[in-house]
Amino acid sequence: PVLMDLMVMSVLYVWCQVNKDSIVNFWFGTQFLAMYLPWVLFIFKLVIAGDGTGELVGILIGHMYFFLMFKYPQDFGGPSLLSTPDFLYKFFPNRRGGVSGYGQAPASAQQGGDGGQGGGGGAFPRPHAWGGGQRLGGN
């Protein structure tokens, strides 16, 4: 159970760095940028339980993964030091139904027209061509 907290915090840290400009909610309606969420949880645990070492280690592990997987290859032009073993792609393919796997930069949502998508709008490809629908109420 102890390692689960570290793993959750490291995955949370990576998500927060990828989505750093998103606004997240905390207790009592407090809102802030997602990049601060791991640090808020660390301080919260430190104040409530008196010990935040698990959160701090999870943040450190997440930061190492984020740096080696995203920052170093993309921003500094270095080689990709982390890669998924090929045998795992046999069981967990990287693409399925137009949705990319974890660890890849998201595609741009700015596409011309409907972006080759089906109906329904949105920024994600759809395998269906639903219509616009009818508004309920009114005339």
C-alpha positions, 0 to 999 in steps of 0.5 A: 500500500505504501508504494501505491501512494508513490505511484499515484503521486508520480502519475499525477505529477506527469499529468499535471506537467502535461496539462499545466495550464488546466485549472483544477479544484481543491477543497472549499472551491479553491482553484489553481493551475494543475502544475501546482496540484502535487505541491498543494497535496504535499503541503496538505499532507505535511500539515494534516499528517506531519509527514509528506515524504511519500508525496515528495518521493512521488513528485521526484519520481514523476519529475525524473520520468517527465524530464527523461521522457518529454523535456530532454528529447523535445526541448534539449534535443537529446536522445530518448532515454526511456522507451516502452519494451516492444513485447508490451506493444503486442499486448497493449497496442499504441493506437486503437480506434484513433486514440493515441497511447499514453506518453505521446504528445497530443495532436493539435485540436486546430483542424480545418473544417470538421477535421475528418471527424464524424458528426457531433463536433468536438476535437476528437475523431468519432467513428460515427456520423451523428447529426446535430440533434434537436433542442428540447423545449421551445418551439 
